[in-house]
Amino acid sequence: YNAYSHAIDVVAEGNNRKETLTDNISIKLSALHPRYEPSQQHKAMPIIIERLLSLACRARDKNVPITVDAEEQYRLDISLQIFETVLSHQDLSNWGHFGIVVQAYGKRALSVLHWLYALGSKLQTTIPVRLVKGAYWDTEIKWAQQLGLTEYPVFTQKASTDLNYLACTRFLLSHRQKWINP
């Protein structure tokens, strides 16, 4: 938390010296609490929400965009709950610089974008989205194997990830004027 708070100050100083380009801060929710996992969500979520909201308000006051970074797929539901709670807070109303990363290698990526579209429409706010292919493929596969899951939460073929990335990009671009900044 302290490192992110300091980073916001440093980025704000740098942004003040620029004419157009604005740097932002990506926040990993797992860095805000050591037990950020489904089995501990009842304890971790209130603390993460409080810390993330505090950082987002600090960033808003200093004009530094914030992006909630992606984590492993088993944390996706918790991440989205935290994101919605913080985004919905009155202190961030109409800020438009509180965004999220969506990983296209996740089989739920397009559904997440539809959900974000509905959330942005409901709150009448812009939700910046950073679409990436994904960063934890090996971990996702190993985790699913260890749990004996019948399906993986991510695509196992690069071509499938690429195709999903294109589908997600098409969705983002088709809704660009309404609420999302791809």
CYANA upper distance limits for C-alpha pairs under 8 A (distance plus 0.5 A):
  1 TYR  CA      5 SER  CA      6.64
  1 TYR  CA     31 ALA  CA      8.08
  1 TYR  CA     32 LEU  CA      6.45
  1 TYR  CA     51 ARG  CA      7.48
  1 TYR  CA     55 LEU  CA      8.38
  2 ASN  CA      6 HIS  CA      6.64
  3 ALA  CA      7 ALA  CA      6.55
  4 TYR  CA      8 ILE  CA      6.68
  4 TYR  CA     25 ILE  CA      8.44
  4 TYR  CA     27 ILE  CA      7.98
  4 TYR  CA     55 LEU  CA      7.94
  5 SER  CA      9 ASP  CA      7.15
  5 SER  CA     55 LEU  CA      6.85
  5 SER  CA     58 ARG  CA      8.17
  6 HIS  CA     10 VAL  CA      6.86
  7 ALA  CA     11 VAL  CA      6.51
  7 ALA  CA     25 ILE  CA      8.00
  8 ILE  CA     12 ALA  CA      6.47
  8 ILE  CA     25 ILE  CA      7.37
  8 ILE  CA     58 ARG  CA      8.11
  8 ILE  CA     59 ALA  CA      6.62
  8 ILE  CA     62 LYS  CA      8.21
  8 ILE  CA     64 VAL  CA      7.20
  9 ASP  CA     13 GLU  CA      6.83
  9 ASP  CA     62 LYS  CA      8.03
 10 VAL  CA     14 GLY  CA      6.91
 11 VAL  CA     15 ASN  CA      6.48
 11 VAL  CA     23 ASP  CA      7.04
 11 VAL  CA     24 ASN  CA      7.58
 11 VAL  CA     25 ILE  CA      8.29
 11 VAL  CA     64 VAL  CA      7.52
 12 ALA  CA     16 ASN  CA      6.65
 12 ALA  CA     62 LYS  CA      6.40
 12 ALA  CA     63 ASN  CA      7.32
 12 ALA  CA     64 VAL  CA      6.48
 13 GLU  CA     17 ARG  CA      7.38
 14 GLY  CA     18 LYS  CA      7.36
 15 ASN  CA     21 LEU  CA      7.92
 15 ASN  CA     22 THR  CA      6.08
 15 ASN  CA     23 ASP  CA      6.98
 15 ASN  CA     64 VAL  CA      8.36
 18 LYS  CA     22 THR  CA      7.87
 22 THR  CA     64 VAL  CA      8.00
 22 THR  CA     65 PRO  CA      8.45
 23 ASP  CA     64 VAL  CA      7.58
 23 ASP  CA     65 PRO  CA      7.86
 24 ASN  CA     64 VAL  CA      6.11
 24 ASN  CA     65 PRO  CA      5.27
 24 ASN  CA     66 ILE  CA      6.26
 24 ASN  CA     67 THR  CA      7.86
 25 ILE  CA     64 VAL  CA      7.71
 25 ILE  CA     65 PRO  CA      6.95
 25 ILE  CA     66 ILE  CA      5.53
 25 ILE  CA     67 THR  CA      6.69
 26 SER  CA     66 ILE  CA      6.40
 26 SER  CA     67 THR  CA      5.09
 26 SER  CA     68 VAL  CA      6.22
 26 SER  CA     69 ASP  CA      6.07
 27 ILE  CA     31 ALA  CA      8.23
 27 ILE  CA     66 ILE  CA      7.72
 27 ILE  CA     67 THR  CA      6.65
 27 ILE  CA     68 VAL  CA      5.51
 27 ILE  CA     69 ASP  CA      5.94
 28 LYS  CA     32 LEU  CA      7.69
 28 LYS  CA     68 VAL  CA      6.77
 28 LYS  CA     69 ASP  CA      5.62
 28 LYS  CA     70 ALA  CA      7.58
 28 LYS  CA     71 GLU  CA      7.86
 29 LEU  CA     33 HIS  CA      7.60
 29 LEU  CA     36 TYR  CA      7.86
 29 LEU  CA     48 ILE  CA      7.43
 29 LEU  CA     52 LEU  CA      8.45
 29 LEU  CA     68 VAL  CA      7.71
 29 LEU  CA     69 ASP  CA      7.89
 29 LEU  CA     71 GLU  CA      8.45
 29 LEU  CA     79 SER  CA      8.05
 30 SER  CA     34 PRO  CA      6.89
 30 SER  CA     35 ARG  CA      8.08
 30 SER  CA     36 TYR  CA      5.95
 30 SER  CA     71 GLU  CA      8.33
 32 LEU  CA     48 ILE  CA      6.35
 32 LEU  CA     51 ARG  CA      7.51
 32 LEU  CA     52 LEU  CA      8.30
 33 HIS  CA     44 ALA  CA      6.94
 33 HIS  CA     47 ILE  CA      7.90
 33 HIS  CA     48 ILE  CA      6.86
 35 ARG  CA     40 GLN  CA      6.68
 35 ARG  CA     41 GLN  CA      8.35
 35 ARG  CA     44 ALA  CA      6.73
 36 TYR  CA     40 GLN  CA      7.16
 36 TYR  CA     41 GLN  CA      7.04
 36 TYR  CA     44 ALA  CA      6.35
 36 TYR  CA     45 MET  CA      8.05
 36 TYR  CA     75 ARG  CA      8.46
 37 GLU  CA     41 GLN  CA      6.41
 37 GLU  CA     44 ALA  CA      8.39
 37 GLU  CA     75 ARG  CA      6.83
 37 GLU  CA     78 ILE  CA      8.46
 38 PRO  CA     74 TYR  CA      8.19
 38 PRO  CA     75 ARG  CA      7.22
 38 PRO  CA     78 ILE  CA      7.60
 40 GLN  CA     44 ALA  CA      6.51
 41 GLN  CA     45 MET  CA      5.74
 41 GLN  CA     78 ILE  CA      7.92
 42 HIS  CA     46 PRO  CA      7.91
 43 LYS  CA     47 ILE  CA      7.87
 44 ALA  CA     48 ILE  CA      6.60
 45 MET  CA     49 ILE  CA      6.41
 45 MET  CA     78 ILE  CA      8.36
 45 MET  CA     82 ILE  CA      7.47
 46 PRO  CA     50 GLU  CA      6.64
 47 ILE  CA     51 ARG  CA      6.68
 48 ILE  CA     52 LEU  CA      6.37
 48 ILE  CA     82 ILE  CA      8.15
 49 ILE  CA     53 LEU  CA      6.41
 49 ILE  CA     82 ILE  CA      6.47
 49 ILE  CA     85 THR  CA      7.84
 49 ILE  CA     86 VAL  CA      6.94
 50 GLU  CA     54 SER  CA      6.66
 51 ARG  CA     55 LEU  CA      6.70
 52 LEU  CA     56 ALA  CA      6.48
 52 LEU  CA     86 VAL  CA      7.72
 53 LEU  CA     57 CYS  CA      6.56
 53 LEU  CA     86 VAL  CA      6.17
 54 SER  CA     58 ARG  CA      6.73
 55 LEU  CA     59 ALA  CA      6.56
 56 ALA  CA     60 ARG  CA      6.51
 56 ALA  CA     66 ILE  CA      7.13
 56 ALA  CA     92 LEU  CA      8.28
 56 ALA  CA     98 PHE  CA      7.82
 57 CYS  CA     61 ASP  CA      6.65
 57 CYS  CA     91 ASP  CA      7.48
 57 CYS  CA     92 LEU  CA      7.50
 58 ARG  CA     62 LYS  CA      6.83
 59 ALA  CA     63 ASN  CA      6.29
 59 ALA  CA     64 VAL  CA      5.29
 59 ALA  CA     65 PRO  CA      7.01
 59 ALA  CA     66 ILE  CA      7.44
 60 ARG  CA     64 VAL  CA      6.59
 60 ARG  CA     65 PRO  CA      7.63
 60 ARG  CA     92 LEU  CA      8.22
 60 ARG  CA     95 TRP  CA      7.72
 60 ARG  CA     97 HIS  CA      8.26
 64 VAL  CA     97 HIS  CA      8.28
 65 PRO  CA     97 HIS  CA      5.26
 65 PRO  CA     98 PHE  CA      6.66
 65 PRO  CA     99 GLY  CA      8.33
 66 ILE  CA     97 HIS  CA      6.71
 66 ILE  CA     98 PHE  CA      5.50
 66 ILE  CA     99 GLY  CA      6.62
 67 THR  CA     97 HIS  CA      8.47
 67 THR  CA     98 PHE  CA      6.37
 67 THR  CA     99 GLY  CA      4.95
 67 THR  CA    100 ILE  CA      5.42
 67 THR  CA    101 VAL  CA      7.35
 67 THR  CA    128 PRO  CA      8.43
 68 VAL  CA     83 PHE  CA      8.06
 68 VAL  CA     98 PHE  CA      8.28
 68 VAL  CA     99 GLY  CA      6.64
 68 VAL  CA    100 ILE  CA      5.06
 68 VAL  CA    101 VAL  CA      6.73
 69 ASP  CA    100 ILE  CA      6.65
 69 ASP  CA    101 VAL  CA      5.75
 70 ALA  CA    100 ILE  CA      8.04
 70 ALA  CA    101 VAL  CA      5.87
 70 ALA  CA    102 VAL  CA      6.99
 70 ALA  CA    103 GLN  CA      7.46
 71 GLU  CA     75 ARG  CA      7.02
 71 GLU  CA     76 LEU  CA      7.58
 71 GLU  CA    136 TYR  CA      8.35
 72 GLU  CA     76 LEU  CA      7.37
 72 GLU  CA    136 TYR  CA      6.98
 72 GLU  CA    139 THR  CA      8.43
 72 GLU  CA    140 GLU  CA      7.29
 73 GLN  CA    106 GLY  CA      7.55
 73 GLN  CA    140 GLU  CA      7.68
 73 GLN  CA    153 PRO  CA      7.12
 73 GLN  CA    154 VAL  CA      8.43
 75 ARG  CA     79 SER  CA      6.57
 76 LEU  CA     80 LEU  CA      6.65
 77 ASP  CA     81 GLN  CA      6.77
 78 ILE  CA     82 ILE  CA      6.69
 79 SER  CA     83 PHE  CA      6.50
 80 LEU  CA     84 GLU  CA      6.51
 81 GLN  CA     85 THR  CA      6.68
 82 ILE  CA     86 VAL  CA      6.71
 83 PHE  CA     87 LEU  CA      6.41
 83 PHE  CA    100 ILE  CA      8.41
 84 GLU  CA     88 SER  CA      6.37
 84 GLU  CA    119 LEU  CA      8.19
 85 THR  CA     89 HIS  CA      6.98
 86 VAL  CA     92 LEU  CA      8.29
 87 LEU  CA     92 LEU  CA      6.79
 87 LEU  CA     93 SER  CA      8.07
 87 LEU  CA     98 PHE  CA      7.53
 88 SER  CA     92 LEU  CA      7.65
 88 SER  CA     93 SER  CA      7.57
 88 SER  CA    123 LEU  CA      7.54
 89 HIS  CA     93 SER  CA      7.21
 93 SER  CA    125 THR  CA      8.03
 94 ASN  CA    124 GLN  CA      8.05
 94 ASN  CA    125 THR  CA      5.94
 94 ASN  CA    126 THR  CA      7.95
 95 TRP  CA    125 THR  CA      8.13
 95 TRP  CA    126 THR  CA      8.47
 96 GLY  CA    125 THR  CA      6.61
 96 GLY  CA    126 THR  CA      5.29
 96 GLY  CA    127 ILE  CA      6.63
 96 GLY  CA    128 PRO  CA      7.76
 97 HIS  CA    126 THR  CA      8.08
 97 HIS  CA    127 ILE  CA      7.62
 97 HIS  CA    128 PRO  CA      7.07
 98 PHE  CA    127 ILE  CA      6.97
 98 PHE  CA    128 PRO  CA      7.16
 99 GLY  CA    127 ILE  CA      5.81
 99 GLY  CA    128 PRO  CA      4.90
 99 GLY  CA    129 VAL  CA      6.12
 99 GLY  CA    130 ARG  CA      8.15
100 ILE  CA    127 ILE  CA      8.07
100 ILE  CA    128 PRO  CA      7.06
100 ILE  CA    129 VAL  CA      5.74
100 ILE  CA    130 ARG  CA      6.80
101 VAL  CA    129 VAL  CA      6.28
101 VAL  CA    130 ARG  CA      5.15
101 VAL  CA    131 LEU  CA      6.38
101 VAL  CA    132 VAL  CA      7.60
102 VAL  CA    109 ALA  CA      6.89
102 VAL  CA    112 VAL  CA      8.14
102 VAL  CA    113 LEU  CA      8.33
102 VAL  CA    129 VAL  CA      7.49
102 VAL  CA    130 ARG  CA      6.76
102 VAL  CA    131 LEU  CA      5.55
102 VAL  CA    132 VAL  CA      6.76
103 GLN  CA    109 ALA  CA      6.75
103 GLN  CA    131 LEU  CA      6.60
103 GLN  CA    132 VAL  CA      5.52
103 GLN  CA    133 LYS  CA      5.75
103 GLN  CA    134 GLY  CA      5.26
103 GLN  CA    135 ALA  CA      8.35
104 ALA  CA    109 ALA  CA      5.90
104 ALA  CA    110 LEU  CA      8.24
104 ALA  CA    131 LEU  CA      7.32
104 ALA  CA    132 VAL  CA      6.51
104 ALA  CA    133 LYS  CA      5.18
104 ALA  CA    134 GLY  CA      6.74
104 ALA  CA    161 THR  CA      6.72
104 ALA  CA    162 ASP  CA      8.39
104 ALA  CA    164 ASN  CA      6.46
104 ALA  CA    165 TYR  CA      5.53
104 ALA  CA    168 CYS  CA      7.63
105 TYR  CA    109 ALA  CA      7.87
105 TYR  CA    133 LYS  CA      5.94
105 TYR  CA    134 GLY  CA      6.00
105 TYR  CA    137 TRP  CA      8.47
105 TYR  CA    154 VAL  CA      5.79
105 TYR  CA    155 PHE  CA      6.01
105 TYR  CA    160 SER  CA      8.39
105 TYR  CA    161 THR  CA      5.31
105 TYR  CA    162 ASP  CA      8.46
105 TYR  CA    164 ASN  CA      7.63
105 TYR  CA    165 TYR  CA      7.94
106 GLY  CA    134 GLY  CA      8.06
106 GLY  CA    153 PRO  CA      6.50
106 GLY  CA    154 VAL  CA      4.81
106 GLY  CA    155 PHE  CA      6.94
106 GLY  CA    161 THR  CA      8.45
107 LYS  CA    153 PRO  CA      6.42
107 LYS  CA    154 VAL  CA      5.80
107 LYS  CA    155 PHE  CA      6.87
108 ARG  CA    112 VAL  CA      6.59
108 ARG  CA    153 PRO  CA      8.40
109 ALA  CA    113 LEU  CA      6.86
109 ALA  CA    164 ASN  CA      8.43
109 ALA  CA    168 CYS  CA      7.76
110 LEU  CA    114 HIS  CA      6.86
110 LEU  CA    164 ASN  CA      8.18
110 LEU  CA    167 ALA  CA      7.98
110 LEU  CA    168 CYS  CA      6.12
110 LEU  CA    171 PHE  CA      8.47
111 SER  CA    115 TRP  CA      6.67
112 VAL  CA    116 LEU  CA      6.59
113 LEU  CA    117 TYR  CA      6.57
113 LEU  CA    168 CYS  CA      7.96
113 LEU  CA    171 PHE  CA      8.34
113 LEU  CA    172 LEU  CA      8.27
114 HIS  CA    118 ALA  CA      6.80
115 TRP  CA    119 LEU  CA      6.65
116 LEU  CA    120 GLY  CA      6.45
116 LEU  CA    127 ILE  CA      8.02
117 TYR  CA    121 SER  CA      6.60
117 TYR  CA    179 TRP  CA      7.86
117 TYR  CA    180 ILE  CA      8.12
118 ALA  CA    122 LYS  CA      6.54
119 LEU  CA    123 LEU  CA      6.62
120 GLY  CA    124 GLN  CA      6.03
120 GLY  CA    125 THR  CA      5.66
120 GLY  CA    126 THR  CA      6.59
120 GLY  CA    127 ILE  CA      6.74
120 GLY  CA    179 TRP  CA      7.03
121 SER  CA    125 THR  CA      7.28
121 SER  CA    179 TRP  CA      7.89
125 THR  CA    179 TRP  CA      7.09
126 THR  CA    179 TRP  CA      5.09
126 THR  CA    180 ILE  CA      6.18
126 THR  CA    181 ASN  CA      7.90
127 ILE  CA    179 TRP  CA      6.91
127 ILE  CA    180 ILE  CA      5.80
127 ILE  CA    181 ASN  CA      7.35
128 PRO  CA    180 ILE  CA      5.98
128 PRO  CA    181 ASN  CA      5.22
128 PRO  CA    182 PRO  CA      6.97
129 VAL  CA    180 ILE  CA      7.07
129 VAL  CA    181 ASN  CA      6.57
129 VAL  CA    182 PRO  CA      5.89
130 ARG  CA    182 PRO  CA      6.66
131 LEU  CA    165 TYR  CA      8.35
131 LEU  CA    168 CYS  CA      8.42
131 LEU  CA    169 THR  CA      8.17
131 LEU  CA    182 PRO  CA      7.72
132 VAL  CA    165 TYR  CA      8.27
133 LYS  CA    161 THR  CA      7.36
133 LYS  CA    162 ASP  CA      8.09
133 LYS  CA    165 TYR  CA      7.06
136 TYR  CA    140 GLU  CA      6.50
137 TRP  CA    141 ILE  CA      6.75
137 TRP  CA    154 VAL  CA      7.78
138 ASP  CA    142 LYS  CA      6.63
139 THR  CA    143 TRP  CA      6.41
140 GLU  CA    144 ALA  CA      6.68
140 GLU  CA    152 TYR  CA      7.97
140 GLU  CA    153 PRO  CA      7.64
140 GLU  CA    154 VAL  CA      7.56
141 ILE  CA    145 GLN  CA      6.68
141 ILE  CA    152 TYR  CA      6.92
141 ILE  CA    154 VAL  CA      8.19
142 LYS  CA    146 GLN  CA      6.60
143 TRP  CA    147 LEU  CA      6.79
144 ALA  CA    148 GLY  CA      6.64
144 ALA  CA    149 LEU  CA      5.83
144 ALA  CA    151 GLU  CA      8.01
144 ALA  CA    152 TYR  CA      6.40
144 ALA  CA    153 PRO  CA      8.11
145 GLN  CA    149 LEU  CA      6.73
152 TYR  CA    156 THR  CA      8.20
155 PHE  CA    160 SER  CA      6.59
155 PHE  CA    161 THR  CA      6.36
156 THR  CA    160 SER  CA      7.96
156 THR  CA    161 THR  CA      8.36
157 GLN  CA    161 THR  CA      7.09
158 LYS  CA    162 ASP  CA      6.59
159 ALA  CA    163 LEU  CA      6.60
160 SER  CA    164 ASN  CA      6.62
161 THR  CA    165 TYR  CA      6.50
162 ASP  CA    166 LEU  CA      6.79
163 LEU  CA    167 ALA  CA      6.78
164 ASN  CA    168 CYS  CA      6.55
165 TYR  CA    169 THR  CA      6.52
166 LEU  CA    170 ARG  CA      6.56
167 ALA  CA    171 PHE  CA      6.81
168 CYS  CA    172 LEU  CA      6.72
169 THR  CA    173 LEU  CA      6.56
169 THR  CA    182 PRO  CA      8.47
170 ARG  CA    174 SER  CA      6.50
171 PHE  CA    175 HIS  CA      6.87
172 LEU  CA    176 ARG  CA      6.32
172 LEU  CA    180 ILE  CA      7.22
172 LEU  CA    181 ASN  CA      8.32
172 LEU  CA    182 PRO  CA      6.68
173 LEU  CA    182 PRO  CA      7.60
175 HIS  CA    179 TRP  CA      7.29
175 HIS  CA    180 ILE  CA      7.08
176 ARG  CA    180 ILE  CA      5.59
176 ARG  CA    181 ASN  CA      6.53
176 ARG  CA    182 PRO  CA      7.57
